[in-house]
């Protein structure tokens, strides 16, 4: 199972969002996402988080906080666990990213962006600023369309 990190970097009342426009054969092409990437061998999610943020943005973040787990299940791809965080960027000056364009987007405008449908549930949870970590299970078909969404509380709650 693929393991990755995802971070929504905060500054003032905005998140640093990555518009994926540059990477070839990118499953995220055209989408707006947070910053993150794949865990390397012997790397913790937190080490991966900080490394990916430095590589993709040049930023040094503070006060990173684990927010929850996303489980992506695909009908035609390897499943993925995504460790999700928020963090603060005291200095908001970032470097160009090889995967797309970085832009500070007011949090209230993020739901209007071209997002993965399942990310809309995630964004809702982040905006609610839940104190307890969440667990979302998101199921996609071969056309990358969301077929099911679950909040994995006890008992599990079907969202879609």
Backbone as a ProteinNet text record, in pm:
[ID]
protein_1_A
[PRIMARY]
XXXXXXXXXXXXXXXXXXXXXXXXXXXXXXXXXXXXXXXXXXXXXXXXXXXXXXXXXXXXXXXXXXXXXXXXXXXXXXXXXXXXXXXXXXXXXXXXXXXXXXXXXXXXXXXXXXXXXXXXXXXXXXXXXXXXXXXXXXXXXXXXXXXXXXXXXXXXXXXX
[TERTIARY]
84.4	0	88.6	59.1	132.6	103.7	207.3	191	246.6	164.6	203.9	163.6	213.2	172.8	105.5	25.2	-43.4	-51.9	-14.8	-17.9	-85.1	-170.3	-230.4	-158	-68.9	14.8	-65.5	-71.5	-153.3	-67.8	-121.2	-62.6	-175.4	-190	-304.3	-429.1	-521	-641.5	-643.3	-524.2	-512.4	-432.9	-451.1	-371.9	-286.8	-166.5	-81.3	-126.2	-182	-234.8	-147.1	-136.5	-56.1	-149.5	-143	-219.8	-132.4	-167.7	-82.4	-94.2	6.9	2.9	129.6	235	363.9	412.1	366.1	418.8	354.2	435.9	384	310.1	206.9	128.9	89.4	33.9	0.8	-145.8	-171.3	-308.4	-379.4	-302.8	-358.5	-364.4	-339.1	-331.6	-455.6	-430.9	-537.9	-605.9	-575.4	-638.1	-554.8	-621.9	-557	-547.9	-428.9	-408.5	-315.2	-303.5	-203.6	-66.7	32.3	169.9	199.2	272.9	309.8	372	386.9	446.4	466.7	537.6	556.2	661.5	631.4	730.3	843.6	965.7	1083.3	1113.1	1200.3	1235.1	1285	1235.9	1276.4	1243.3	1149.8	1111.3	976.5	965.7	837.4	748.3	617	531.7	575.3	618.1	659.9	787.5	883	1005.3	971.3	881.8	838.1	770.4	682.2	609.4	706.2	801.8	895.8	985.6	1031.4	1115.2	1038.4	916.9	836.8	804.8	773.6	745.4	868.6	987.6	1111.1	1136.7	1122.6	1151	1054.6	926.4	825.6	804.5	833.9	803.4	922.2	1023.6	1134.2	1100.7	978.8	935.1	980.7	1001.3	1018.7	892.2	820.4	693.3	710.9	614.6	611.5	472	462.8	334.1	257.7	330.4	255.4	172.7	55.4	-41.6	-104.1	-99.3	-164.5	-314.9	-382.9	-527.2	-607.7	-549.3	-624.5	-568.6	-636.7	-593.7	-696.3	-645.4	-727.4	-689.1	-785.3	-760.5	-824.7	-741.2	-790	-789.8	-904.7	-916.2	-957.4	-877.5	-901.7	-937.8	-1021.4	-1056.5	-942.2	-850.8	-746.2	-605.1	-587.5	-456	-429.6	-303.9	-264.4	-335.7	-387.1	-448.4	-344.8	-394.7	-304.2	-353.2	-260.4	-284.6	-220.2	-295.6	-244.6	-252.9	-136.6	-128.5	-146	-249.5	-286.9	-255.1	-196	-150.2	-191.5	-186.3	-182.2	-53.9	-4.8	115.8	109.2	192.3	198.6	329.9	323.5	442.1	461	554.2	575.9	617.2	698.6	740.1	672	593.3	514.7	580.7	709.8	777.9	821.5	769.9	800.5	878.9	941.4	1017.3	925.2	961.5	882.7	883.2	771.7	757.1	758.6	830.7	841.8	713.9	617.7	494.8	376.1	390.2	279.2	300.8	192.8	198.5	145.9	224.2	183.5	116.8	9.8	-60.1	-130.6	-121.7	-197.8	-343.1	-432.6	-575.7	-650.2	-734.8	-814.7	-890.6	-891.6	-956.5	-1100.8	-1170.8	-1311.6	-1330.4	-1224.4	-1233.2	-1186.7	-1118.8	-1065.2	-1173.9	-1291.2	-1393.4	-1439.8	-1415.4	-1456.1	-1353.7	-1236.4	-1130.9	-1162.7	-1087.4	-1099.1	-1026.3	-1102.1	-1048.9	-1096	-1027	-1082	-1212.6	-1313.8	-1442.3	-1426.6	-1345.4	-1323.3	-1253.8	-1171.1	-1103.6	-1202.8	-1320.5	-1422.3	-1464.2	-1468.9	-1497.3	-1381.9	-1259.7	-1141	-1138.2	-1158.9	-1156.4	-1260.9	-1378.1	-1484.4	-1436	-1371.4	-1321.1	-1212.7	-1123	-1016.7	-1073.7	-1172.2	-1233.1	-1309.5	-1363	-1431.9	-1333	-1204	-1097	-1126	-1161.1	-1185.9	-1063	-1085.4	-974	-924.5	-1014.9	-977.2	-941.9	-841.9	-809.7	-928.3	-942.6	-1048.4	-989.2	-1075.9	-1037.6	-1144.3	-1102.9	-1194.3	-1151.9	-1248.1	-1225.3	-1293.3	-1214.2	-1263.5	-1238.2	-1342.8	-1334.1	-1358	-1263.5	-1269.6	-1273.5	-1345.9	-1350.8	-1238.8	-1238.6	-1132.1	-1134.8	-1244.4	-1253.1	-1218.2	-1164.8	-1130.3	-1251.1	-1367.4	-1487.9	-1513.2	-1550.3	-1577.4	-1704.8	-1695	-1811.7	-1865.7	-1776.6	-1817.3	-1725.8	-1782.2	-1704.4	-1757.6	-1666	-1702.1	-1622.9	-1689	-1619.5	-1608.3	-1485.7	-1463.2	-1467	-1572.8	-1596.9	-1664.8	-1700.6	-1772.5	-1912.1	-2015.3	-2006.6	-1970.7	-1923.2	-1886.3	-2009.1	-1986.9	-2094.5	-2068.2	-2164.4	-2149.7	-2183.2	-2089.4	-2107.8	-2158.5	-2121.7	-2169.5	-2190.8
-117.7	0	123.6	215.3	340.3	425.8	487	576.9	713.7	815.7	951.6	1047.8	1170.2	1277.3	1387.3	1466.4	1578.9	1687.8	1810.1	1919.1	2041.7	2101.3	2230.1	2333.3	2408.6	2507.8	2636.7	2688.8	2805.3	2930.2	3039.5	3171.4	3271.4	3346.2	3434.7	3349	3382.2	3299.7	3230.5	3181.8	3117.9	2988.4	2901.6	2779.8	2791.6	2737.7	2730.2	2608.5	2634.9	2527.7	2509.3	2385.7	2349.9	2313.2	2391.1	2361.4	2273.9	2145.2	2047.5	2064	2129.5	2161.3	2122.7	2076.5	2059.4	1915.1	1826.2	1689.6	1602.8	1523	1434.1	1316.7	1268.5	1152.4	1164.5	1277.1	1309.1	1277.7	1188.1	1155.3	1279	1376	1499.7	1614.9	1588.5	1694.7	1783.6	1915.5	2013.2	2035.7	1953	1965	2056	2113.1	2188.6	2097	2084	1996.5	2065.6	2006.8	2052.1	2000.4	2021.7	1981.8	1848.8	1762.9	1635.7	1541.8	1417.1	1318.2	1185.1	1096.9	958.1	945.3	857.3	824	744.8	777.3	701.7	594.7	500.8	391	445.1	387.4	420.5	563.8	625.7	763.1	763	843.6	858.1	953	950.7	1047.4	1192.2	1221.8	1358.8	1397.7	1305	1333.5	1356.4	1274.3	1290	1425	1459.3	1585.8	1703.6	1710.9	1823.4	1824	1705.9	1695.9	1742	1691.1	1727	1875.8	1933	2077	2156.4	2117.7	2188.3	2173.4	2049.5	2025.2	2099.7	2099.2	2155.7	2305.5	2359.4	2500.9	2582.7	2516.8	2589.3	2643.6	2623.3	2676.8	2589.7	2653.5	2585.3	2613.8	2506.6	2524.5	2503	2554.2	2537	2487.1	2438.3	2395.8	2299.8	2202.8	2107.9	2018.1	1982.6	1907.2	1797.4	1675.2	1563.7	1583.9	1577.7	1601.5	1474.9	1378.7	1256.7	1175.3	1063.1	967.1	962.1	967	941.8	805.5	723.1	595.4	605.1	603.6	607.5	465	420.1	289.8	312.8	257.5	274.2	138.7	139.4	13.2	-38.1	49.9	9	55.4	102.9	149.3	95.5	109.3	68.1	154.4	94.8	173.9	267.3	371.7	472.3	518.4	521.7	584.2	722	825.4	961.5	1020.5	1044	1109.1	1258.7	1317.4	1454.9	1547.5	1662.4	1759.9	1901.1	1990.2	2133.4	2184	2295.4	2357.1	2506.2	2580.4	2725.1	2762.4	2864.3	2917.3	3061.8	3087.3	3225	3317.6	3266.4	3342.8	3277.2	3350.3	3292.3	3291.9	3328.2	3332.1	3191.1	3141.4	3005.3	3007.1	2894.3	2878.4	2818.3	2828.5	2762.6	2611.1	2547.8	2403.5	2336.3	2225.2	2153.7	2079.5	2070.1	1994.1	2082.8	2213.2	2302	2438.4	2514	2650.2	2656	2717.5	2737.5	2873.5	2878.2	3005.1	3003.5	3116.2	3132.4	3158.1	3072.2	3083.7	3103.2	3205.6	3218.4	3088.2	3045.4	2918.3	2912.8	3023.1	3024.8	2999.9	3021.4	3002.9	2864.7	2790.2	2659.8	2564.3	2556.3	2463.3	2492.3	2612.4	2649.2	2606.5	2560.2	2520.2	2385.4	2351.6	2219.9	2119.2	2054.6	1958.4	1817.9	1719.3	1584	1590.1	1516.5	1520.1	1480.4	1379.4	1336.2	1441	1525.8	1632.3	1733.1	1741.2	1833	1792.6	1662.7	1616.1	1653.5	1629.9	1663.8	1812.7	1897.1	2042.2	2082.4	2022.9	2052	2021.1	1905.6	1868.2	1964.5	2003.7	2096.5	2233.4	2279.8	2409.3	2406.6	2289.6	2275.3	2274.5	2255.4	2250.5	2148.1	2027.7	1919.6	1896	1873.8	1851	1706.3	1613.5	1471.8	1437.8	1350.6	1308.8	1237.2	1257.4	1191.9	1077.5	992.2	888.2	883.7	912.2	909.6	799.7	724.5	621.9	670.9	688.6	741.9	639.2	598.5	494.4	556.3	532.6	586.9	475.4	499.1	400.8	428.5	352.1	364.2	497.3	573.5	706.6	815.1	774.9	865.8	942.1	878.2	936.4	874.1	956.7	909.5	826.5	701.7	613.7	600	610.1	601.3	689.3	743.1	817.9	779.8	747.7	704.5	780	821.7	868.2	745.4	707.3	581	598.7	662.7	672	541.9	529.5	408.7	447.1	399.9	321.2	410.1	347.2	421	491.8	608.6	688.6	704.8	660.7	679.4	823	890.4	1029.2	1038.8	939.1	932.6	788.4
0	0	0	-86.8	-97.4	25.5	83.2	196.8	160.4	182.6	147.4	258.7	246.6	337.5	255.9	324.6	264	369.6	332.2	428.7	368.9	449.3	416	500.7	433.9	501.1	513.6	637.1	667.4	686.8	641.1	668.5	663	773.4	788.2	770.8	682	667.6	531.2	489.2	358	369.5	270.8	257.1	131.3	137.6	19.4	-61.2	-177.4	-261.1	-384.6	-429.1	-545.4	-660.4	-768.2	-889	-976.8	-987.5	-1056	-1207.4	-1265.5	-1408.7	-1484.2	-1413.9	-1480.7	-1492.8	-1409.5	-1404.1	-1512.8	-1583.3	-1687	-1624.3	-1694.2	-1650.3	-1503.4	-1468.6	-1329.9	-1302.2	-1207.9	-1169.1	-1114.6	-1064.2	-1008.3	-1109.1	-1236.2	-1337.4	-1333.8	-1325.7	-1326.8	-1193	-1094.4	-962.2	-872.5	-773.3	-666.6	-546.3	-490.9	-374.9	-275.8	-158.3	-62.6	-105.2	-22	-51.5	17	-49	13	-86.4	-43.2	-131.3	-62.2	-131.3	-87.8	21.7	117.1	219.9	156.2	195	151.9	256	220.9	310.6	444.3	552.8	690.1	730.5	662.7	691.5	764.4	869	938	858.1	881.9	812.8	839.6	962.2	994.8	920.2	909.4	832.9	685.9	632.5	493.6	473.9	564.7	558.8	547.3	638.3	640.4	517	473.6	352.9	229.8	212.8	95.5	91.8	206.6	212.1	169.1	221.5	182.4	32.6	-19.8	-161.4	-253.3	-218.9	-308.7	-291.6	-172.5	-147.3	-99.1	-41.8	19.8	157.5	204	332.7	449.5	562.3	690.2	769	803.7	873.9	1023.7	1098.5	1243.8	1282.3	1403	1459.7	1369.9	1309.2	1228.1	1319.9	1269	1349.4	1264.9	1316.7	1249.2	1257.3	1142.9	1139.7	1115.4	1042.3	1019.1	904.5	878.6	776.9	664.3	543.9	425.7	371.9	342.7	276.2	139	35.4	-102.7	-155.4	-201.2	-265.4	-409.9	-501	-643.3	-702.9	-806.1	-871.1	-957.9	-1000.1	-1093.6	-1054.8	-930.4	-885.2	-745.5	-704.5	-570.5	-465.7	-357.7	-250.6	-187.1	-122.9	-66.5	70.2	166.6	296.3	291.1	328.1	324.2	464.7	525.5	656.3	632.6	692.5	661.8	778.8	745.2	845.1	805.1	903.8	878.6	945.2	898.5	954.7	928.3	998.6	980.1	911.9	828.9	762.1	805.3	899.5	944.7	831.1	739	621.3	501.9	430.6	322.3	186.5	176.8	47.8	8.8	-102.7	-146.3	-276.9	-308.1	-431.7	-538.6	-666.3	-770.8	-749.4	-782.3	-765.7	-902.9	-913.7	-1040.8	-1078.2	-986.4	-1013	-1050.5	-1032.2	-1064	-1003.6	-995.2	-944.1	-801.8	-713.7	-574.4	-560.5	-481.2	-462.3	-327.4	-255.9	-132.6	-169.8	-120.6	-150.1	-18.3	-7.5	115	142	266.7	301.9	253.3	262.2	222	72.2	-8.2	-153.5	-198.3	-112.5	-151.7	-200.3	-136.3	-186.7	-329.5	-379.5	-515.2	-621.1	-580.2	-673.9	-737.4	-842	-904.4	-814.9	-726.3	-629.3	-665.1	-609.4	-610.5	-532	-575.6	-506.3	-359.2	-331.7	-194	-109.2	-172.9	-98.7	-42.3	-99	-46.8	95.1	122.2	259	351.8	304.4	382.5	416	317	337.5	441.5	433	529.8	671.3	690.5	823.1	869.3	779	817	854.4	780.9	811.2	943.5	979.7	1108.4	1224.8	1193	1292.7	1402.5	1359.5	1454.1	1540.7	1667.1	1759.6	1753.7	1728.4	1718.6	1574.7	1554.3	1416.7	1351.4	1222.2	1146.1	1065	1015.5	921.2	813.1	689.9	575.8	480.1	432.5	329.9	203.3	96.6	-29.7	-139.3	-209.6	-312.6	-450	-540.1	-675.4	-778.4	-888.9	-997.2	-1098.2	-1207.2	-1307.5	-1381.5	-1371.4	-1432.3	-1330.9	-1215.3	-1105.3	-1052.8	-1057.8	-1000.6	-863.6	-768.5	-632.9	-631.9	-585.9	-580.1	-438.4	-339	-199	-114.8	-7.5	90.9	228.5	318.8	453.4	557.7	664.8	784.3	873	903.7	973.5	1124.4	1172.4	1315.6	1357.9	1481	1522.2	1562.7	1494.3	1370.9	1252.2	1144.8	1023.9	966.7	908.8	851.2	701.4	620.8	475.8	440.9	373.8	332.5	190.5	109.7	-30.5	-66.4
[MASK]
++++++++++++++++++++++++++++++++++++++++++++++++++++++++++++++++++++++++++++++++++++++++++++++++++++++++++++++++++++++++++++++++++++++++++++++++++++++++++++++++

